[in-house]
Amino acid sequence: MKTFTPHFNDPGFWTERMGSGSTVPRPGPVHGGYPLKDAAMRSHSPFIAWLQAWWRAAPQPSARQNKRFLTLVQQAQAAWVGLPDAERARHLAAMRVRLGSGFAPDQVAACFGLIAQLVREQRGFQLHDVQLLAGWWMLGQRLAEMATGEGKTLTVLLTSATAALAGIPVHVLTANDYLARRDAEELQPIYGALGLSVAYVTATSTPQERKQAYQADVVHVTAKEVAFDHLRDRAARTVGDEDGIVLRGLCMAVVDEVDSILIDEACTPLILARAVDLREADQRYRLALFLARQLKVGQDYVCNEGMQVRLTEAGQNRLAELGASMQGAWRWRRYRHEQVSCALQALHVFRKDVHYLVRDEGIHIIDDTTGRLAVGRSWSRGLHQMIAIKEGVPPQPENETLTQATYQSLFPRYLRLAGLSGTIFEDRAEMLRVYGLTTCRVPLRVPSRRQVLGTQVLDTTADKWTRVVEQARLHVKQGRPVLIGTDTVADSDAISRALSVNGLPHQVLNARQDEALGQQEQEVIAKAGQAGCITVATHMAGRGTDVHLSKEAAANGGLHVINTNLNRSRRIDRQLIGRSARQGMPGSCETILSWEDSCWAELATSGGLKRLVRWAKTGIGGRWLVERACRKVQLEAEARSRRHRWQMLITDMVMARQLAMAGREDWD
């Protein structure tokens, strides 16, 4: 192996290759003015699709390649030390030209060395090897599983800044508007030292502000904002409005908390719509609700898995009797069933403080994955308006769909895609099959000191809250902070009342505190690591949240996390548990459930699982059988969700093919 000297005058430093470069995607003659991939056509077989993606995907680098790359970075960083500003600027300009030809490992190492040196000069610390490796892997269109507290923000900086230096417009996709703004402002000095511009886009940004922001080399933005900006671009291009286009294409995205967006929210409908006249529709909503209230649960309708409602034969006959004297579309059987089924969902399936909040005379959806308010999102087919009427608030105008997409149909259109998360390895096969991305697991920099105290399931919900209060009191007496994770706003209110009754001071973080800039949220999180502090939180405290321990709290055993709900995915549980024992700090976690929790009925749907849950309830198998029941219930729920996402993807693909055959090819 050739020996490198840490000096820029050594020709071998620049010419040694560990891999070949490739043309980088950027607006211009090669990729066009709005670069993006064509919509992919996949095999309908999940296995064949996975096999095809595996054949094309970038393999995980070997241990030898990783070690070699880290050596190159160390040598490169040493070469940047002490260079005069003029000399550094000259070498930086030359490096940008070389990066424009591809991401060969030695060129990437030289760039990472410069960024690492800038971080040391501006922040006063050295980037860790795990950050350098994860940044390199992502630059090669891979996903990195990186544990909480390992430095994801600066890892993303490595990838995004290197790509931007090559001339690629980069979108860094964050969990919420607050993080987009915070990261852009905090990292601006480093981007600036590299000669790069950085901007952010939030929900409140105007079209002109968006267009200006997307001209920057790196843009921090949420997935929802960039998705809708792309849909608006599509609509503008369709009518020939070139001035209305704000993006510079879908060149490259680096996705933080990638499993949340590409798995949990993969099928979330992204609908660009316009308001239509409400007056006629309002009468339809109220009549549908009136008819729905005449039906009896179990006799006329049943609530199925997936929050769906099915009319029984008796219910269909009952509706036919009620609609016999009606006029217009209500005489049509299919129309009548669709409207009343939607009304039944509004009345009996969607619940206040679980699925939505009532605030400011409006219905605000709670994202069931993040626990945050889904700003700007509404349910379709009149469901949102019917819920508003049920809650006694003015319904908003109904929307007419202009164009739509889903995350799992949109993100494969990026010419380069990468991301990282603390909980992605379980879904590596789906990430490869759908997005063509290999998943690499980043080793822990410091061994974990987390104590896992297991799972216990109590008979009633009241017993569960009593036990949670007892455990919170126990750990607070030891001088430790406690984080109690709940599934819904209603549950967080319930445990808050229980803590108050028992005289335990605490703070609450749920969708009611989810403000535009997250200021109140940050105040809560800042206190959550103090000794003796109890924090009750929904999923909002799971992703993108770092609880920093005080010295006293760390000395007393660290953060104790209590999970009070069995989620549909093990990853969501891991996100909450990952708040404790960060970066080798002490900490512990436990799960406290009850047999009355709705998760058992919602998730244990097969006969075998129902029998397993019944056996676990008897207590015969002890804690082992309880934990096995929890694991099997989640595994089956994950498999169902995975099948649903695949069917949705195939349906979208078939529809796109049919539209193309009809002459309606996508404009882009």
PyMOL commands that set and color helices and strands:
alter all, ss='L'
color gray80, all
select helices_A, chain A and resi 11-15+46-56+63-80+85-99+105-123+129-139+152-165+177-193+207-213+223-238+242-244+258-264+279-292+313-322+328-331+333-349+383-391+407-413+425-435+461-477+489-501+511-513+519-528+539-541+551-555+570-577+582-584+598-603+607-618+622-661
alter helices_A, ss='H'
color red, helices_A
select strands_A, chain A and resi 142-145+170-174+198-200+218-222+252-256+269-275+301-304+308-311+356-359+362-365+399-406+416-421+438-441+449-458+482-485+507-509+534-537+559-563+586-594
alter strands_A, ss='S'
color yellow, strands_A
deselect
rebuild
show_as cartoon
